[in-house]
């Protein structure tokens, strides 16, 4: 969809109702919390070397080179020559780029939040999460000589989980200026062109602000660190988080991620040191406070832990997944009505999270409310942002439909 206004917004492929997951992962007590891409107003010139403890970690499984993030492969260069440039004369460079990447008849990209890919990986897989698609588009745009401005979009908190870790996701997009040869004047107020992967109705009126390319790189490294952590690859997670902090020392989410790596590695003293550094700069950051309380608990510093938890309770009486966890407990106890009520309460504040709809469907099915269960499963399928979740819900929905048909025969 292209809207005709001074800043043109191109809304390209989107899984129907997603708020794209990107890059600022945070972590919290047990379960640990990670936050994705808020940059905040903190300015740090350099990540303090004393926050790192390299000797405790083995080498990364593969080289970590920030330059790989935007690097184009030979296949991508060929795509520019054969698919983009031939259309640029008639459409303009920006329009030719977005058409070649996102028109359904062209590259046929799919949104997939399974992992954060660099530009080359997203192109090869023909899929990626929000940050991956922004990186890939930015890489092509820079190769075409376009001026790229990355932007962070303020959205409501979007949470997901993997095992005992919770993740908060943010959203980014990018603006492209016309190629210099296509500019009609030195300053062209109609020359801005926004490429966004959020459905247009979800992004109207949201606040945006520009961020540096170094912040995008830090987000990418931070995401990869969190993803490595969910797989138990703590060495990789450590080096990725460390790299994120060095690329953009003001990106506090990377510090939080490093602290969670330390906690999962059994190093609460290191974790506490990192978290205290962040708390001193962001005293109202609930994500960081929750992890700080966990670190203090593991260190046996009960008085300090109690003070932090009291502060946290005033900031966030009902943390993410609070009502969902109560619903899970009720479900385990066999109280389906209570479980359903708790799941619905969690959905009131996070209506687009697929897993809440899935578990509400489980409760509905247990109560014999087959049509309601089918409806919730359909929404879970629609909102799924990972292929594995999509396939799971599709299979469950097929079984439920078959059950419904057999029950009415």
Wavefront OBJ file of the C-alpha trace (Angstrom):
o trace
v 0.000 0.000 0.000
v 1.346 3.441 -0.897
v -0.180 6.499 0.730
v 0.084 9.772 -1.128
v 1.522 12.261 1.307
v 4.837 14.126 1.729
v 6.322 11.083 3.442
v 5.272 8.073 1.404
v 4.882 4.874 3.360
v 5.268 1.583 1.578
v 3.684 -1.180 3.636
v 5.121 -4.368 2.362
v 4.753 -7.944 3.274
v 3.210 -8.427 6.640
v 1.870 -11.375 8.477
v -1.572 -10.087 9.106
v -1.543 -8.662 12.597
v 2.014 -8.503 13.764
v 4.026 -5.925 15.568
v 7.381 -6.838 14.208
v 9.993 -8.203 16.490
v 13.333 -6.650 16.306
v 16.173 -5.977 18.358
v 16.278 -5.012 21.907
v 16.185 -8.065 24.052
v 16.008 -7.755 27.761
v 15.771 -10.317 30.471
v 14.032 -10.613 33.813
v 14.080 -12.723 36.925
v 13.102 -16.327 36.573
v 11.669 -16.242 34.012
v 14.270 -13.930 32.565
v 13.194 -10.904 30.533
v 14.799 -9.361 27.531
v 13.829 -6.170 25.740
v 14.270 -5.483 22.063
v 15.062 -2.079 20.631
v 14.321 0.954 22.744
v 17.244 3.327 22.582
v 16.227 5.780 25.278
v 18.032 9.005 26.019
v 21.117 7.573 27.726
v 24.435 8.603 26.207
v 27.502 6.504 26.965
v 30.743 7.199 25.155
v 32.241 3.754 25.699
v 31.128 0.487 27.249
v 33.181 0.147 30.466
v 35.729 -2.661 29.976
v 35.151 -3.751 33.570
v 31.712 -5.079 32.616
v 33.254 -7.778 30.438
v 34.702 -11.077 31.660
v 36.078 -12.713 28.514
v 38.012 -15.412 30.344
v 34.788 -17.099 31.474
v 33.626 -17.809 27.925
v 34.884 -19.925 25.084
v 35.193 -18.646 21.506
v 32.140 -18.033 19.379
v 31.106 -20.848 17.069
v 31.576 -18.594 14.035
v 33.312 -15.280 13.344
v 31.339 -12.206 14.411
v 31.968 -9.422 11.918
v 29.631 -6.399 11.955
v 30.531 -5.745 8.319
v 28.701 -8.940 7.347
v 25.393 -7.432 8.432
v 24.905 -5.240 5.349
v 27.252 -7.041 2.954
v 25.764 -7.947 -0.448
v 26.493 -11.306 -2.051
v 27.168 -11.850 -5.747
v 23.584 -13.059 -6.112
v 22.297 -9.830 -4.600
v 24.471 -7.759 -6.933
v 23.091 -9.754 -9.833
v 19.556 -9.069 -8.600
v 20.308 -5.350 -8.702
v 21.583 -5.584 -12.272
v 18.806 -7.762 -13.646
v 15.719 -6.889 -11.580
v 16.115 -3.409 -10.124
v 18.141 -1.260 -12.486
v 16.102 -2.148 -15.615
v 13.010 -0.680 -13.916
v 14.717 2.311 -12.315
v 14.570 4.483 -15.443
v 10.780 4.389 -15.574
v 9.853 3.953 -11.918
v 12.683 5.753 -10.138
v 15.316 3.996 -8.070
v 13.340 3.779 -4.835
v 10.180 2.516 -6.472
v 12.142 0.000 -8.519
v 13.854 -1.245 -5.360
v 10.693 -1.717 -3.292
v 8.841 -3.244 -6.236
v 11.644 -5.734 -6.911
v 11.865 -6.743 -3.263
v 8.256 -6.766 -2.135
v 5.867 -7.129 -5.066
v 4.157 -10.496 -4.788
v 5.278 -11.458 -8.265
v 8.954 -10.710 -7.554
v 11.091 -11.846 -4.606
v 8.040 -13.021 -2.598
v 9.445 -12.327 0.859
v 7.729 -13.761 3.910
v 7.719 -12.421 7.436
v 9.325 -14.933 9.812
v 10.479 -14.150 13.357
v 12.323 -17.438 13.858
v 15.710 -15.712 13.740
v 17.258 -12.350 12.943
v 19.046 -12.616 9.607
v 21.617 -10.330 8.062
v 21.003 -8.910 4.595
v 22.446 -11.878 2.717
v 20.657 -14.458 4.846
v 17.298 -12.701 4.495
v 17.730 -12.527 0.726
v 18.705 -16.181 0.448
v 15.893 -17.381 2.728
v 13.376 -14.964 1.177
v 12.192 -14.270 4.719
v 13.049 -12.431 7.885
v 11.716 -10.517 10.855
v 11.239 -6.767 10.838
v 14.861 -5.979 11.618
v 16.120 -8.455 9.020
v 13.961 -6.934 6.281
v 15.011 -3.407 7.238
v 18.681 -4.448 7.099
v 18.269 -6.151 3.730
v 16.370 -3.210 2.237
v 18.948 -0.795 3.617
v 21.783 -2.840 2.117
v 20.200 -2.760 -1.342
v 19.376 0.935 -1.012
v 22.921 1.891 -0.091
v 24.286 -0.146 -2.991
v 21.972 1.829 -5.295
v 23.264 5.142 -3.965
v 20.142 6.016 -1.999
v 20.315 7.905 1.284
v 18.918 5.711 4.047
v 17.525 6.877 7.391
v 16.685 4.188 9.928
v 13.828 4.909 12.314
v 12.543 3.475 15.554
v 8.757 3.408 15.855
v 7.141 3.749 19.267
v 4.614 0.946 19.740
v 2.870 -0.693 22.650
v 4.987 -3.324 24.386
v 4.816 -6.635 22.554
v 5.918 -9.686 24.512
v 6.743 -13.233 23.559
v 8.505 -16.088 25.299
v 10.905 -18.921 24.640
v 11.178 -21.416 27.459
v 11.738 -19.492 30.697
v 12.724 -16.249 28.971
v 10.366 -13.444 28.010
v 11.134 -11.105 25.141
v 9.882 -7.599 24.468
v 9.894 -6.536 20.846
v 9.984 -3.139 19.195
v 9.642 -1.905 15.643
v 11.882 -0.168 13.118
v 11.452 1.042 9.560
v 13.504 3.086 7.134
v 13.178 6.153 4.952
v 14.712 6.429 1.505
v 15.526 9.696 -0.216
v 15.469 10.015 -3.960
v 18.664 9.293 -5.829
v 20.625 12.499 -6.380
v 20.088 12.260 -10.141
v 16.334 12.107 -9.565
v 16.048 15.103 -7.241
v 14.102 17.973 -8.757
v 15.594 20.555 -6.428
v 18.274 20.828 -3.778
v 15.633 20.227 -1.127
v 12.660 18.078 -2.017
v 10.067 17.969 0.764
v 8.199 15.282 -1.157
v 11.310 13.173 -1.507
v 10.868 11.040 1.607
v 9.738 7.475 1.097
v 9.071 5.243 4.078
v 9.342 1.478 3.854
v 7.556 -0.216 6.716
v 6.648 -3.810 7.493
v 3.787 -3.037 9.859
v 0.234 -2.933 8.483
v -0.656 0.695 7.754
v -3.662 0.762 10.082
v -1.380 -0.231 12.974
v 1.198 2.501 12.369
v -0.928 5.607 11.903
v -0.072 8.285 14.458
v 2.859 6.406 16.000
v 5.885 8.432 17.042
v 9.064 7.782 15.082
v 12.599 9.038 15.512
v 15.719 8.470 13.497
v 18.458 6.209 14.813
v 22.030 5.656 13.730
v 23.147 2.751 11.599
v 25.348 1.750 14.523
v 22.188 1.319 16.605
v 20.686 -0.931 13.941
v 23.885 -2.986 14.049
v 23.713 -3.150 17.842
v 20.093 -4.281 17.626
v 21.080 -7.000 15.199
v 23.905 -8.260 17.431
v 21.651 -8.055 20.480
v 18.916 -10.070 18.784
v 21.391 -12.709 17.723
v 22.729 -12.849 21.282
v 19.259 -13.466 22.689
v 18.503 -16.077 20.052
v 21.757 -17.865 20.843
v 20.847 -17.803 24.527
v 17.492 -19.492 23.912
v 19.431 -22.317 22.239
v 21.795 -22.603 25.194
v 24.752 -21.229 23.247
v 26.016 -18.922 25.972
v 29.467 -18.367 24.479
v 27.949 -17.062 21.249
v 25.455 -14.996 23.232
v 28.212 -13.408 25.292
v 30.300 -12.318 22.312
v 27.273 -11.022 20.422
v 26.065 -8.946 23.371
v 29.601 -7.691 23.953
v 29.849 -6.641 20.317
v 26.501 -4.841 20.514
v 27.684 -2.817 23.506
v 30.872 -1.834 21.715
v 29.093 -0.876 18.493
v 26.627 1.400 20.296
v 27.592 1.971 23.950
v 24.328 3.868 24.535
v 22.143 0.915 23.584
v 21.177 -0.189 27.083
v 19.294 -3.295 25.979
v 22.573 -4.954 25.079
v 23.807 -4.438 28.652
v 20.679 -6.113 29.936
v 21.221 -9.013 27.540
v 24.811 -9.406 28.729
v 23.572 -9.491 32.305
v 21.123 -12.268 31.468
v 23.944 -14.201 29.812
v 25.905 -13.899 33.058
v 22.888 -15.059 35.102
v 22.366 -18.113 32.938
v 26.101 -18.789 33.055
v 26.075 -18.817 36.857
v 27.833 -15.467 37.289
v 25.415 -13.346 39.352
v 28.161 -10.991 40.543
v 28.995 -10.007 36.977
v 25.301 -9.729 36.185
v 24.673 -7.471 39.173
v 27.566 -5.222 38.189
v 26.184 -4.748 34.668
v 22.608 -4.246 35.836
v 23.639 -1.695 38.446
v 25.354 0.252 35.653
v 22.061 0.346 33.733
v 19.872 1.072 36.766
v 22.039 4.088 37.573
v 21.122 5.452 34.129
v 17.574 4.101 33.775
v 16.185 3.870 37.324
v 12.607 3.234 36.142
v 13.403 0.442 33.685
v 11.199 -2.404 34.928
v 12.912 -4.986 32.769
v 16.307 -4.199 34.246
v 15.010 -3.897 37.806
v 13.446 -7.361 37.609
v 16.727 -8.879 36.474
v 18.624 -6.876 39.079
v 16.394 -8.347 41.776
v 17.155 -11.826 40.460
v 20.904 -11.186 40.545
v 20.685 -9.859 44.111
v 18.639 -12.907 45.110
v 21.286 -15.260 43.766
v 23.945 -13.308 45.658
v 21.980 -13.562 48.904
v 21.702 -9.786 49.246
v 18.184 -9.989 50.627
v 17.777 -6.428 51.920
v 18.774 -4.920 48.567
v 16.612 -7.407 46.690
v 13.581 -6.480 48.796
v 14.094 -2.793 48.053
v 14.384 -3.406 44.321
v 11.279 -5.592 44.271
v 9.330 -2.957 46.181
v 10.353 -0.367 43.612
v 9.417 -2.755 40.818
v 5.987 -3.393 42.339
v 5.182 0.316 42.224
v 6.254 0.565 38.595
v 4.658 -2.649 37.392
v 2.138 -4.375 39.696
v 1.286 -6.940 37.028
v 4.367 -7.881 34.980
v 4.204 -9.368 31.487
v 2.547 -12.799 31.347
v 1.257 -12.385 34.926
v -2.344 -13.288 34.116
v -1.255 -15.876 31.577
v 0.778 -17.689 34.229
v -2.213 -17.617 36.559
v -4.237 -19.141 33.747
v -1.664 -21.863 33.237
v -1.759 -22.655 36.947
v -5.562 -22.807 36.903
v -5.472 -25.062 33.861
v -3.040 -27.394 35.598
v -5.360 -27.485 38.615
v -8.262 -28.410 36.357
v -10.170 -25.142 36.834
v -11.010 -24.418 33.207
v -13.354 -21.513 33.943
v -10.689 -19.675 35.947
v -8.058 -20.457 33.301
v -10.288 -19.028 30.598
v -10.890 -15.855 32.631
v -7.161 -15.315 33.241
v -6.270 -15.908 29.579
v -8.912 -13.410 28.492
v -7.567 -10.868 30.958
v -4.078 -11.265 29.494
v -5.523 -10.860 26.023
v -7.133 -7.585 27.090
v -3.674 -6.041 27.286
v -1.965 -8.091 24.557
v -4.677 -8.885 21.998
v -2.292 -9.829 19.190
v -0.102 -12.404 20.889
v -0.733 -15.790 19.315
v 0.052 -17.971 22.328
v -2.620 -16.349 24.478
v -5.236 -17.151 21.844
v -3.927 -20.707 21.589
v -4.263 -21.400 25.310
v -7.658 -19.737 25.421
v -8.637 -22.186 22.683
v -7.410 -25.039 24.882
v -9.604 -23.840 27.748
v -12.578 -23.349 25.444
v -12.189 -26.837 24.041
v -12.022 -28.316 27.527
v -15.277 -26.526 28.355
v -16.939 -27.936 25.253
v -17.027 -24.556 23.503
v -15.866 -25.905 20.169
v -16.777 -22.946 17.977
v -15.042 -20.532 20.356
v -11.959 -22.760 20.415
v -11.882 -22.855 16.637
v -12.170 -19.067 16.467
v -9.277 -18.566 18.906
v -7.112 -21.068 17.055
v -7.783 -19.222 13.810
v -6.613 -15.974 15.407
v -3.508 -17.706 16.815
v -2.734 -18.992 13.329
v -3.198 -15.530 11.870
v -0.985 -13.862 14.471
v 1.840 -16.434 14.480
v 5.171 -14.901 13.452
v 7.229 -18.089 13.410
v 6.794 -20.825 10.864
v 6.903 -23.504 13.576
v 4.034 -21.865 15.479
v 2.066 -21.365 12.286
v 2.401 -25.039 11.385
v 1.431 -26.136 14.916
v -1.726 -24.038 14.953
v -2.649 -25.093 11.423
v -2.403 -28.748 12.419
v -4.437 -28.176 15.601
v -7.059 -26.274 13.633
v -7.362 -29.085 11.098
v -7.884 -31.591 13.911
v -10.478 -29.363 15.552
v -12.363 -28.972 12.307
v -12.338 -32.726 11.816
v -13.571 -33.197 15.385
v -16.341 -30.643 14.828
v -17.485 -32.364 11.656
v -17.507 -35.795 13.258
v -19.438 -34.508 16.268
v -22.294 -33.154 14.157
v -22.662 -36.217 11.963
l 1 2 3 4 5 6 7 8 9 10 11 12 13 14 15 16 17 18 19 20 21 22 23 24 25 26 27 28 29 30 31 32 33 34 35 36 37 38 39 40 41 42 43 44 45 46 47 48 49 50 51 52 53 54 55 56 57 58 59 60 61 62 63 64 65 66 67 68 69 70 71 72 73 74 75 76 77 78 79 80 81 82 83 84 85 86 87 88 89 90 91 92 93 94 95 96 97 98 99 100 101 102 103 104 105 106 107 108 109 110 111 112 113 114 115 116 117 118 119 120 121 122 123 124 125 126 127 128 129 130 131 132 133 134 135 136 137 138 139 140 141 142 143 144 145 146 147 148 149 150 151 152 153 154 155 156 157 158 159 160 161 162 163 164 165 166 167 168 169 170 171 172 173 174 175 176 177 178 179 180 181 182 183 184 185 186 187 188 189 190 191 192 193 194 195 196 197 198 199 200 201 202 203 204 205 206 207 208 209 210 211 212 213 214 215 216 217 218 219 220 221 222 223 224 225 226 227 228 229 230 231 232 233 234 235 236 237 238 239 240 241 242 243 244 245 246 247 248 249 250 251 252 253 254 255 256 257 258 259 260 261 262 263 264 265 266 267 268 269 270 271 272 273 274 275 276 277 278 279 280 281 282 283 284 285 286 287 288 289 290 291 292 293 294 295 296 297 298 299 300 301 302 303 304 305 306 307 308 309 310 311 312 313 314 315 316 317 318 319 320 321 322 323 324 325 326 327 328 329 330 331 332 333 334 335 336 337 338 339 340 341 342 343 344 345 346 347 348 349 350 351 352 353 354 355 356 357 358 359 360 361 362 363 364 365 366 367 368 369 370 371 372 373 374 375 376 377 378 379 380 381 382 383 384 385 386 387 388 389 390 391 392 393 394 395 396 397 398 399 400 401 402 403 404 405 406 407 408 409
